Every structure is written in structure tokens, then in C-alpha cells.
Amino acid sequence: MNAHILKSLPDFLAVLSLDEEPMGLFYTDQRPFEGFSPKPIDLPTREKEVRNEID
């Protein structure tokens, strides 16, 4: 990235009311060669909360 863009980036983020640079994502039907993703986990539900099964 060139120096002019880096110098003006904090002012641009302030105009957008952002504390940090946004992260970009994209979706595709093909798995990336060197990509990563979170491991699947058992998500909390209302029923589990009622049964007090959520820590």
C-alpha cells in the first residue's frame, strides 16, 4: 500500500466511525488451497439454556 493511503487511513476510518480496519470476506464453492475455518461446535440453544446445560 502506498504511503499516501497509509497516511490518510486514520482520518478515513474516523469518518466511518471505525476503531480499526474492516476485515473482508468472500465466499466460493471451491475450497481454498491454504484456507482455514473454525471447527464445528455444539451451539447453545434455548432448550439447553432451560435445562441448564450451558456453561
PDBQT receptor file of N, H, CA, C and O in Angstrom, charges set to zero:
ATOM      1  N   MET A   1       0.857  -1.172   0.000  1.00  0.00    +0.000 N 
ATOM      2  CA  MET A   1       0.000   0.000   0.000  1.00  0.00    +0.000 C 
ATOM      3  C   MET A   1       0.902   1.233   0.000  1.00  0.00    +0.000 C 
ATOM      4  O   MET A   1       1.928   1.259   0.679  1.00  0.00    +0.000 OA
ATOM      5  N   ASN A   2       0.516   2.242  -0.758  1.00  0.00    +0.000 N 
ATOM      6  H   ASN A   2      -0.318   2.221  -1.310  1.00  0.00    +0.000 HD
ATOM      7  CA  ASN A   2       1.419   3.395  -0.842  1.00  0.00    +0.000 C 
ATOM      8  C   ASN A   2       1.305   4.298   0.390  1.00  0.00    +0.000 C 
ATOM      9  O   ASN A   2       0.329   4.226   1.136  1.00  0.00    +0.000 OA
ATOM     10  N   ALA A   3       2.299   5.132   0.587  1.00  0.00    +0.000 N 
ATOM     11  H   ALA A   3       3.092   5.191  -0.020  1.00  0.00    +0.000 HD
ATOM     12  CA  ALA A   3       2.413   5.960   1.788  1.00  0.00    +0.000 C 
ATOM     13  C   ALA A   3       1.248   6.944   1.922  1.00  0.00    +0.000 C 
ATOM     14  O   ALA A   3       0.794   7.212   3.035  1.00  0.00    +0.000 OA
ATOM     15  N   HIS A   4       0.765   7.479   0.814  1.00  0.00    +0.000 N 
ATOM     16  H   HIS A   4       1.133   7.262  -0.090  1.00  0.00    +0.000 HD
ATOM     17  CA  HIS A   4      -0.343   8.442   0.872  1.00  0.00    +0.000 C 
ATOM     18  C   HIS A   4      -1.604   7.792   1.450  1.00  0.00    +0.000 C 
ATOM     19  O   HIS A   4      -2.295   8.385   2.277  1.00  0.00    +0.000 OA
ATOM     20  N   ILE A   5      -1.887   6.586   1.009  1.00  0.00    +0.000 N 
ATOM     21  H   ILE A   5      -1.324   6.104   0.337  1.00  0.00    +0.000 HD
ATOM     22  CA  ILE A   5      -3.070   5.877   1.521  1.00  0.00    +0.000 C 
ATOM     23  C   ILE A   5      -2.899   5.567   3.000  1.00  0.00    +0.000 C 
ATOM     24  O   ILE A   5      -3.829   5.765   3.781  1.00  0.00    +0.000 OA
ATOM     25  N   LEU A   6      -1.728   5.087   3.397  1.00  0.00    +0.000 N 
ATOM     26  H   LEU A   6      -0.972   4.926   2.762  1.00  0.00    +0.000 HD
ATOM     27  CA  LEU A   6      -1.491   4.774   4.809  1.00  0.00    +0.000 C 
ATOM     28  C   LEU A   6      -1.591   6.011   5.698  1.00  0.00    +0.000 C 
ATOM     29  O   LEU A   6      -2.064   5.931   6.831  1.00  0.00    +0.000 OA
ATOM     30  N   LYS A   7      -1.143   7.156   5.179  1.00  0.00    +0.000 N 
ATOM     31  H   LYS A   7      -0.759   7.221   4.258  1.00  0.00    +0.000 HD
ATOM     32  CA  LYS A   7      -1.196   8.387   5.957  1.00  0.00    +0.000 C 
ATOM     33  C   LYS A   7      -2.636   8.866   6.150  1.00  0.00    +0.000 C 
ATOM     34  O   LYS A   7      -2.976   9.368   7.221  1.00  0.00    +0.000 OA
ATOM     35  N   SER A   8      -3.479   8.720   5.140  1.00  0.00    +0.000 N 
ATOM     36  H   SER A   8      -3.203   8.311   4.269  1.00  0.00    +0.000 HD
ATOM     37  CA  SER A   8      -4.850   9.214   5.233  1.00  0.00    +0.000 C 
ATOM     38  C   SER A   8      -5.825   8.187   5.807  1.00  0.00    +0.000 C 
ATOM     39  O   SER A   8      -6.984   8.520   6.056  1.00  0.00    +0.000 OA
ATOM     40  N   LEU A   9      -5.387   6.957   6.021  1.00  0.00    +0.000 N 
ATOM     41  H   LEU A   9      -4.445   6.687   5.819  1.00  0.00    +0.000 HD
ATOM     42  CA  LEU A   9      -6.275   5.905   6.518  1.00  0.00    +0.000 C 
ATOM     43  C   LEU A   9      -6.902   6.218   7.883  1.00  0.00    +0.000 C 
ATOM     44  O   LEU A   9      -8.104   5.999   8.037  1.00  0.00    +0.000 OA
ATOM     45  N   PRO A  10      -6.162   6.715   8.882  1.00  0.00    +0.000 N 
ATOM     46  CA  PRO A  10      -6.800   7.020  10.171  1.00  0.00    +0.000 C 
ATOM     47  C   PRO A  10      -7.946   8.038  10.063  1.00  0.00    +0.000 C 
ATOM     48  O   PRO A  10      -8.966   7.898  10.738  1.00  0.00    +0.000 OA
ATOM     49  N   ASP A  11      -7.776   9.052   9.222  1.00  0.00    +0.000 N 
ATOM     50  H   ASP A  11      -6.948   9.166   8.674  1.00  0.00    +0.000 HD
ATOM     51  CA  ASP A  11      -8.845  10.040   9.034  1.00  0.00    +0.000 C 
ATOM     52  C   ASP A  11     -10.065   9.402   8.366  1.00  0.00    +0.000 C 
ATOM     53  O   ASP A  11     -11.204   9.682   8.739  1.00  0.00    +0.000 OA
ATOM     54  N   PHE A  12      -9.818   8.554   7.391  1.00  0.00    +0.000 N 
ATOM     55  H   PHE A  12      -8.893   8.326   7.088  1.00  0.00    +0.000 HD
ATOM     56  CA  PHE A  12     -10.911   7.855   6.707  1.00  0.00    +0.000 C 
ATOM     57  C   PHE A  12     -11.685   6.964   7.675  1.00  0.00    +0.000 C 
ATOM     58  O   PHE A  12     -12.916   6.958   7.661  1.00  0.00    +0.000 OA
ATOM     59  N   LEU A  13     -10.979   6.218   8.509  1.00  0.00    +0.000 N 
ATOM     60  H   LEU A  13      -9.979   6.224   8.521  1.00  0.00    +0.000 HD
ATOM     61  CA  LEU A  13     -11.642   5.353   9.491  1.00  0.00    +0.000 C 
ATOM     62  C   LEU A  13     -12.430   6.175  10.508  1.00  0.00    +0.000 C 
ATOM     63  O   LEU A  13     -13.497   5.750  10.952  1.00  0.00    +0.000 OA
ATOM     64  N   ALA A  14     -11.922   7.331  10.876  1.00  0.00    +0.000 N 
ATOM     65  H   ALA A  14     -11.056   7.676  10.515  1.00  0.00    +0.000 HD
ATOM     66  CA  ALA A  14     -12.639   8.202  11.813  1.00  0.00    +0.000 C 
ATOM     67  C   ALA A  14     -13.949   8.693  11.207  1.00  0.00    +0.000 C 
ATOM     68  O   ALA A  14     -14.962   8.764  11.902  1.00  0.00    +0.000 OA
ATOM     69  N   VAL A  15     -13.940   9.032   9.922  1.00  0.00    +0.000 N 
ATOM     70  H   VAL A  15     -13.117   8.975   9.357  1.00  0.00    +0.000 HD
ATOM     71  CA  VAL A  15     -15.168   9.461   9.242  1.00  0.00    +0.000 C 
ATOM     72  C   VAL A  15     -16.206   8.337   9.261  1.00  0.00    +0.000 C 
ATOM     73  O   VAL A  15     -17.403   8.591   9.397  1.00  0.00    +0.000 OA
ATOM     74  N   LEU A  16     -15.742   7.104   9.125  1.00  0.00    +0.000 N 
ATOM     75  H   LEU A  16     -14.770   6.898   9.015  1.00  0.00    +0.000 HD
ATOM     76  CA  LEU A  16     -16.643   5.949   9.147  1.00  0.00    +0.000 C 
ATOM     77  C   LEU A  16     -16.994   5.489  10.556  1.00  0.00    +0.000 C 
ATOM     78  O   LEU A  16     -17.776   4.554  10.728  1.00  0.00    +0.000 OA
ATOM     79  N   SER A  17     -16.421   6.138  11.560  1.00  0.00    +0.000 N 
ATOM     80  H   SER A  17     -15.786   6.897  11.420  1.00  0.00    +0.000 HD
ATOM     81  CA  SER A  17     -16.617   5.773  12.980  1.00  0.00    +0.000 C 
ATOM     82  C   SER A  17     -16.129   4.354  13.268  1.00  0.00    +0.000 C 
ATOM     83  O   SER A  17     -16.764   3.610  14.015  1.00  0.00    +0.000 OA
ATOM     84  N   LEU A  18     -14.998   3.988  12.667  1.00  0.00    +0.000 N 
ATOM     85  H   LEU A  18     -14.483   4.593  12.060  1.00  0.00    +0.000 HD
ATOM     86  CA  LEU A  18     -14.406   2.671  12.896  1.00  0.00    +0.000 C 
ATOM     87  C   LEU A  18     -13.149   2.816  13.742  1.00  0.00    +0.000 C 
ATOM     88  O   LEU A  18     -12.365   3.744  13.548  1.00  0.00    +0.000 OA
ATOM     89  N   ASP A  19     -12.961   1.890  14.685  1.00  0.00    +0.000 N 
ATOM     90  H   ASP A  19     -13.598   1.135  14.843  1.00  0.00    +0.000 HD
ATOM     91  CA  ASP A  19     -11.767   1.891  15.523  1.00  0.00    +0.000 C 
ATOM     92  C   ASP A  19     -10.601   1.154  14.861  1.00  0.00    +0.000 C 
ATOM     93  O   ASP A  19      -9.442   1.374  15.215  1.00  0.00    +0.000 OA
ATOM     94  N   GLU A  20     -10.907   0.285  13.907  1.00  0.00    +0.000 N 
ATOM     95  H   GLU A  20     -11.848   0.106  13.619  1.00  0.00    +0.000 HD
ATOM     96  CA  GLU A  20      -9.868  -0.484  13.230  1.00  0.00    +0.000 C 
ATOM     97  C   GLU A  20     -10.296  -0.756  11.797  1.00  0.00    +0.000 C 
ATOM     98  O   GLU A  20     -11.449  -0.531  11.428  1.00  0.00    +0.000 OA
ATOM     99  N   GLU A  21      -9.364  -1.238  11.000  1.00  0.00    +0.000 N 
ATOM    100  H   GLU A  21      -8.427  -1.421  11.299  1.00  0.00    +0.000 HD
ATOM    101  CA  GLU A  21      -9.671  -1.529   9.599  1.00  0.00    +0.000 C 
ATOM    102  C   GLU A  21     -10.667  -2.688   9.506  1.00  0.00    +0.000 C 
ATOM    103  O   GLU A  21     -10.545  -3.658  10.254  1.00  0.00    +0.000 OA
ATOM    104  N   PRO A  22     -11.639  -2.605   8.613  1.00  0.00    +0.000 N 
ATOM    105  CA  PRO A  22     -12.586  -3.710   8.451  1.00  0.00    +0.000 C 
ATOM    106  C   PRO A  22     -11.915  -4.925   7.810  1.00  0.00    +0.000 C 
ATOM    107  O   PRO A  22     -10.927  -4.795   7.087  1.00  0.00    +0.000 OA
ATOM    108  N   MET A  23     -12.460  -6.085   8.081  1.00  0.00    +0.000 N 
ATOM    109  H   MET A  23     -13.263  -6.191   8.668  1.00  0.00    +0.000 HD
ATOM    110  CA  MET A  23     -11.927  -7.317   7.507  1.00  0.00    +0.000 C 
ATOM    111  C   MET A  23     -12.829  -7.729   6.352  1.00  0.00    +0.000 C 
ATOM    112  O   MET A  23     -14.053  -7.678   6.471  1.00  0.00    +0.000 OA
ATOM    113  N   GLY A  24     -12.247  -8.127   5.261  1.00  0.00    +0.000 N 
ATOM    114  H   GLY A  24     -11.253  -8.168   5.164  1.00  0.00    +0.000 HD
ATOM    115  CA  GLY A  24     -13.018  -8.544   4.092  1.00  0.00    +0.000 C 
ATOM    116  C   GLY A  24     -13.125 -10.059   4.010  1.00  0.00    +0.000 C 
ATOM    117  O   GLY A  24     -12.169 -10.774   4.313  1.00  0.00    +0.000 OA
ATOM    118  N   LEU A  25     -14.277 -10.540   3.604  1.00  0.00    +0.000 N 
ATOM    119  H   LEU A  25     -15.054  -9.960   3.358  1.00  0.00    +0.000 HD
ATOM    120  CA  LEU A  25     -14.533 -11.963   3.413  1.00  0.00    +0.000 C 
ATOM    121  C   LEU A  25     -15.147 -12.172   2.041  1.00  0.00    +0.000 C 
ATOM    122  O   LEU A  25     -15.777 -11.271   1.489  1.00  0.00    +0.000 OA
ATOM    123  N   PHE A  26     -14.964 -13.351   1.501  1.00  0.00    +0.000 N 
ATOM    124  H   PHE A  26     -14.452 -14.083   1.950  1.00  0.00    +0.000 HD
ATOM    125  CA  PHE A  26     -15.653 -13.698   0.284  1.00  0.00    +0.000 C 
ATOM    126  C   PHE A  26     -16.001 -15.175   0.330  1.00  0.00    +0.000 C 
ATOM    127  O   PHE A  26     -15.359 -15.948   1.041  1.00  0.00    +0.000 OA
ATOM    128  N   TYR A  27     -17.000 -15.560  -0.416  1.00  0.00    +0.000 N 
ATOM    129  H   TYR A  27     -17.521 -14.932  -0.994  1.00  0.00    +0.000 HD
ATOM    130  CA  TYR A  27     -17.482 -16.938  -0.443  1.00  0.00    +0.000 C 
ATOM    131  C   TYR A  27     -17.323 -17.513  -1.841  1.00  0.00    +0.000 C 
ATOM    132  O   TYR A  27     -17.454 -16.812  -2.844  1.00  0.00    +0.000 OA
ATOM    133  N   THR A  28     -17.036 -18.810  -1.879  1.00  0.00    +0.000 N 
ATOM    134  H   THR A  28     -16.930 -19.380  -1.064  1.00  0.00    +0.000 HD
ATOM    135  CA  THR A  28     -16.881 -19.500  -3.144  1.00  0.00    +0.000 C 
ATOM    136  C   THR A  28     -17.299 -20.961  -2.961  1.00  0.00    +0.000 C 
ATOM    137  O   THR A  28     -17.349 -21.459  -1.837  1.00  0.00    +0.000 OA
ATOM    138  N   ASP A  29     -17.594 -21.630  -4.047  1.00  0.00    +0.000 N 
ATOM    139  H   ASP A  29     -17.554 -21.225  -4.961  1.00  0.00    +0.000 HD
ATOM    140  CA  ASP A  29     -17.956 -23.046  -3.986  1.00  0.00    +0.000 C 
ATOM    141  C   ASP A  29     -16.726 -23.945  -3.933  1.00  0.00    +0.000 C 
ATOM    142  O   ASP A  29     -16.851 -25.145  -3.686  1.00  0.00    +0.000 OA
ATOM    143  N   GLN A  30     -15.551 -23.389  -4.159  1.00  0.00    +0.000 N 
ATOM    144  H   GLN A  30     -15.450 -22.415  -4.359  1.00  0.00    +0.000 HD
ATOM    145  CA  GLN A  30     -14.321 -24.171  -4.143  1.00  0.00    +0.000 C 
ATOM    146  C   GLN A  30     -13.567 -23.948  -2.834  1.00  0.00    +0.000 C 
ATOM    147  O   GLN A  30     -13.444 -22.817  -2.365  1.00  0.00    +0.000 OA
ATOM    148  N   ARG A  31     -13.060 -25.040  -2.247  1.00  0.00    +0.000 N 
ATOM    149  H   ARG A  31     -13.160 -25.959  -2.628  1.00  0.00    +0.000 HD
ATOM    150  CA  ARG A  31     -12.284 -24.919  -1.022  1.00  0.00    +0.000 C 
ATOM    151  C   ARG A  31     -10.934 -24.270  -1.332  1.00  0.00    +0.000 C 
ATOM    152  O   ARG A  31     -10.309 -24.617  -2.333  1.00  0.00    +0.000 OA
ATOM    153  N   PRO A  32     -10.478 -23.346  -0.505  1.00  0.00    +0.000 N 
ATOM    154  CA  PRO A  32      -9.180 -22.724  -0.747  1.00  0.00    +0.000 C 
ATOM    155  C   PRO A  32      -8.042 -23.703  -0.464  1.00  0.00    +0.000 C 
ATOM    156  O   PRO A  32      -8.149 -24.554   0.419  1.00  0.00    +0.000 OA
ATOM    157  N   PHE A  33      -6.974 -23.575  -1.207  1.00  0.00    +0.000 N 
ATOM    158  H   PHE A  33      -6.887 -22.884  -1.924  1.00  0.00    +0.000 HD
ATOM    159  CA  PHE A  33      -5.831 -24.464  -1.054  1.00  0.00    +0.000 C 
ATOM    160  C   PHE A  33      -5.209 -24.318   0.335  1.00  0.00    +0.000 C 
ATOM    161  O   PHE A  33      -4.897 -25.323   0.975  1.00  0.00    +0.000 OA
ATOM    162  N   GLU A  34      -5.024 -23.096   0.807  1.00  0.00    +0.000 N 
ATOM    163  H   GLU A  34      -5.277 -22.280   0.287  1.00  0.00    +0.000 HD
ATOM    164  CA  GLU A  34      -4.385 -22.858   2.100  1.00  0.00    +0.000 C 
ATOM    165  C   GLU A  34      -5.299 -22.097   3.052  1.00  0.00    +0.000 C 
ATOM    166  O   GLU A  34      -4.814 -21.343   3.895  1.00  0.00    +0.000 OA
ATOM    167  N   GLY A  35      -6.607 -22.277   2.933  1.00  0.00    +0.000 N 
ATOM    168  H   GLY A  35      -7.002 -22.889   2.248  1.00  0.00    +0.000 HD
ATOM    169  CA  GLY A  35      -7.544 -21.557   3.780  1.00  0.00    +0.000 C 
ATOM    170  C   GLY A  35      -7.762 -22.237   5.123  1.00  0.00    +0.000 C 
ATOM    171  O   GLY A  35      -7.256 -23.331   5.373  1.00  0.00    +0.000 OA
ATOM    172  N   PHE A  36      -8.516 -21.579   5.969  1.00  0.00    +0.000 N 
ATOM    173  H   PHE A  36      -8.928 -20.691   5.766  1.00  0.00    +0.000 HD
ATOM    174  CA  PHE A  36      -8.855 -22.145   7.263  1.00  0.00    +0.000 C 
ATOM    175  C   PHE A  36     -10.262 -21.720   7.640  1.00  0.00    +0.000 C 
ATOM    176  O   PHE A  36     -10.786 -20.742   7.105  1.00  0.00    +0.000 OA
ATOM    177  N   SER A  37     -10.868 -22.445   8.549  1.00  0.00    +0.000 N 
ATOM    178  H   SER A  37     -10.443 -23.239   8.983  1.00  0.00    +0.000 HD
ATOM    179  CA  SER A  37     -12.193 -22.098   9.059  1.00  0.00    +0.000 C 
ATOM    180  C   SER A  37     -12.326 -22.658  10.459  1.00  0.00    +0.000 C 
ATOM    181  O   SER A  37     -11.591 -23.577  10.820  1.00  0.00    +0.000 OA
ATOM    182  N   PRO A  38     -13.242 -22.132  11.260  1.00  0.00    +0.000 N 
ATOM    183  CA  PRO A  38     -13.415 -22.645  12.618  1.00  0.00    +0.000 C 
ATOM    184  C   PRO A  38     -13.946 -24.076  12.597  1.00  0.00    +0.000 C 
ATOM    185  O   PRO A  38     -14.670 -24.472  11.684  1.00  0.00    +0.000 OA
ATOM    186  N   LYS A  39     -13.577 -24.836  13.612  1.00  0.00    +0.000 N 
ATOM    187  H   LYS A  39     -12.989 -24.514  14.354  1.00  0.00    +0.000 HD
ATOM    188  CA  LYS A  39     -14.075 -26.194  13.728  1.00  0.00    +0.000 C 
ATOM    189  C   LYS A  39     -15.537 -26.155  14.177  1.00  0.00    +0.000 C 
ATOM    190  O   LYS A  39     -15.911 -25.294  14.972  1.00  0.00    +0.000 OA
ATOM    191  N   PRO A  40     -16.366 -27.075  13.679  1.00  0.00    +0.000 N 
ATOM    192  CA  PRO A  40     -17.762 -27.102  14.101  1.00  0.00    +0.000 C 
ATOM    193  C   PRO A  40     -17.876 -27.402  15.598  1.00  0.00    +0.000 C 
ATOM    194  O   PRO A  40     -17.146 -28.235  16.135  1.00  0.00    +0.000 OA
ATOM    195  N   ILE A  41     -18.793 -26.718  16.250  1.00  0.00    +0.000 N 
ATOM    196  H   ILE A  41     -19.387 -26.042  15.814  1.00  0.00    +0.000 HD
ATOM    197  CA  ILE A  41     -19.024 -26.945  17.675  1.00  0.00    +0.000 C 
ATOM    198  C   ILE A  41     -20.514 -27.104  17.927  1.00  0.00    +0.000 C 
ATOM    199  O   ILE A  41     -21.337 -26.772  17.074  1.00  0.00    +0.000 OA
ATOM    200  N   ASP A  42     -20.849 -27.606  19.087  1.00  0.00    +0.000 N 
ATOM    201  H   ASP A  42     -20.180 -27.876  19.780  1.00  0.00    +0.000 HD
ATOM    202  CA  ASP A  42     -22.236 -27.740  19.506  1.00  0.00    +0.000 C 
ATOM    203  C   ASP A  42     -22.714 -26.374  19.998  1.00  0.00    +0.000 C 
ATOM    204  O   ASP A  42     -22.262 -25.900  21.040  1.00  0.00    +0.000 OA
ATOM    205  N   LEU A  43     -23.606 -25.754  19.272  1.00  0.00    +0.000 N 
ATOM    206  H   LEU A  43     -23.973 -26.139  18.426  1.00  0.00    +0.000 HD
ATOM    207  CA  LEU A  43     -24.035 -24.394  19.586  1.00  0.00    +0.000 C 
ATOM    208  C   LEU A  43     -25.072 -24.373  20.706  1.00  0.00    +0.000 C 
ATOM    209  O   LEU A  43     -25.841 -25.322  20.863  1.00  0.00    +0.000 OA
ATOM    210  N   PRO A  44     -25.094 -23.289  21.486  1.00  0.00    +0.000 N 
ATOM    211  CA  PRO A  44     -26.113 -23.172  22.530  1.00  0.00    +0.000 C 
ATOM    212  C   PRO A  44     -27.496 -22.952  21.928  1.00  0.00    +0.000 C 
ATOM    213  O   PRO A  44     -27.635 -22.327  20.877  1.00  0.00    +0.000 OA
ATOM    214  N   THR A  45     -28.499 -23.464  22.594  1.00  0.00    +0.000 N 
ATOM    215  H   THR A  45     -28.386 -23.972  23.448  1.00  0.00    +0.000 HD
ATOM    216  CA  THR A  45     -29.894 -23.282  22.174  1.00  0.00    +0.000 C 
ATOM    217  C   THR A  45     -30.729 -22.871  23.383  1.00  0.00    +0.000 C 
ATOM    218  O   THR A  45     -30.281 -22.968  24.526  1.00  0.00    +0.000 OA
ATOM    219  N   ARG A  46     -31.915 -22.423  23.120  1.00  0.00    +0.000 N 
ATOM    220  H   ARG A  46     -32.279 -22.344  22.192  1.00  0.00    +0.000 HD
ATOM    221  CA  ARG A  46     -32.834 -22.049  24.202  1.00  0.00    +0.000 C 
ATOM    222  C   ARG A  46     -33.156 -23.261  25.068  1.00  0.00    +0.000 C 
ATOM    223  O   ARG A  46     -33.233 -23.150  26.292  1.00  0.00    +0.000 OA
ATOM    224  N   GLU A  47     -33.344 -24.409  24.442  1.00  0.00    +0.000 N 
ATOM    225  H   GLU A  47     -33.282 -24.500  23.448  1.00  0.00    +0.000 HD
ATOM    226  CA  GLU A  47     -33.669 -25.628  25.189  1.00  0.00    +0.000 C 
ATOM    227  C   GLU A  47     -32.530 -26.025  26.132  1.00  0.00    +0.000 C 
ATOM    228  O   GLU A  47     -32.779 -26.421  27.271  1.00  0.00    +0.000 OA
ATOM    229  N   LYS A  48     -31.291 -25.922  25.667  1.00  0.00    +0.000 N 
ATOM    230  H   LYS A  48     -31.089 -25.601  24.742  1.00  0.00    +0.000 HD
ATOM    231  CA  LYS A  48     -30.143 -26.236  26.518  1.00  0.00    +0.000 C 
ATOM    232  C   LYS A  48     -30.050 -25.251  27.685  1.00  0.00    +0.000 C 
ATOM    233  O   LYS A  48     -29.688 -25.628  28.800  1.00  0.00    +0.000 OA
ATOM    234  N   GLU A  49     -30.378 -23.998  27.420  1.00  0.00    +0.000 N 
ATOM    235  H   GLU A  49     -30.672 -23.691  26.515  1.00  0.00    +0.000 HD
ATOM    236  CA  GLU A  49     -30.365 -22.988  28.481  1.00  0.00    +0.000 C 
ATOM    237  C   GLU A  49     -31.402 -23.319  29.544  1.00  0.00    +0.000 C 
ATOM    238  O   GLU A  49     -31.118 -23.220  30.738  1.00  0.00    +0.000 OA
ATOM    239  N   VAL A  50     -32.597 -23.711  29.125  1.00  0.00    +0.000 N 
ATOM    240  H   VAL A  50     -32.828 -23.792  28.155  1.00  0.00    +0.000 HD
ATOM    241  CA  VAL A  50     -33.666 -24.066  30.068  1.00  0.00    +0.000 C 
ATOM    242  C   VAL A  50     -33.248 -25.270  30.918  1.00  0.00    +0.000 C 
ATOM    243  O   VAL A  50     -33.552 -25.323  32.110  1.00  0.00    +0.000 OA
ATOM    244  N   ARG A  51     -32.543 -26.245  30.300  1.00  0.00    +0.000 N 
ATOM    245  H   ARG A  51     -32.296 -26.202  29.332  1.00  0.00    +0.000 HD
ATOM    246  CA  ARG A  51     -32.097 -27.437  31.027  1.00  0.00    +0.000 C 
ATOM    247  C   ARG A  51     -30.807 -27.185  31.796  1.00  0.00    +0.000 C 
ATOM    248  O   ARG A  51     -30.262 -28.106  32.405  1.00  0.00    +0.000 OA
ATOM    249  N   ASN A  52     -30.307 -25.940  31.776  1.00  0.00    +0.000 N 
ATOM    250  H   ASN A  52     -30.750 -25.192  31.281  1.00  0.00    +0.000 HD
ATOM    251  CA  ASN A  52     -29.091 -25.540  32.475  1.00  0.00    +0.000 C 
ATOM    252  C   ASN A  52     -27.881 -26.346  32.012  1.00  0.00    +0.000 C 
ATOM    253  O   ASN A  52     -27.031 -26.715  32.822  1.00  0.00    +0.000 OA
ATOM    254  N   GLU A  53     -27.805 -26.622  30.703  1.00  0.00    +0.000 N 
ATOM    255  H   GLU A  53     -28.496 -26.322  30.045  1.00  0.00    +0.000 HD
ATOM    256  CA  GLU A  53     -26.718 -27.389  30.126  1.00  0.00    +0.000 C 
ATOM    257  C   GLU A  53     -25.632 -26.501  29.512  1.00  0.00    +0.000 C 
ATOM    258  O   GLU A  53     -24.685 -27.005  28.906  1.00  0.00    +0.000 OA
ATOM    259  N   ILE A  54     -25.765 -25.208  29.664  1.00  0.00    +0.000 N 
ATOM    260  H   ILE A  54     -26.534 -24.798  30.156  1.00  0.00    +0.000 HD
ATOM    261  CA  ILE A  54     -24.812 -24.269  29.077  1.00  0.00    +0.000 C 
ATOM    262  C   ILE A  54     -23.992 -23.664  30.181  1.00  0.00    +0.000 C 
ATOM    263  O   ILE A  54     -24.522 -23.178  31.180  1.00  0.00    +0.000 OA
ATOM    264  N   ASP A  55     -22.658 -23.700  29.987  1.00  0.00    +0.000 N 
ATOM    265  H   ASP A  55     -22.228 -24.095  29.175  1.00  0.00    +0.000 HD
ATOM    266  CA  ASP A  55     -21.755 -23.130  30.979  1.00  0.00    +0.000 C 
ATOM    267  C   ASP A  55     -21.568 -21.660  30.709  1.00  0.00    +0.000 C 
ATOM    268  O   ASP A  55     -20.838 -20.986  31.436  1.00  0.00    +0.000 OA
TER     269      ASP A  55
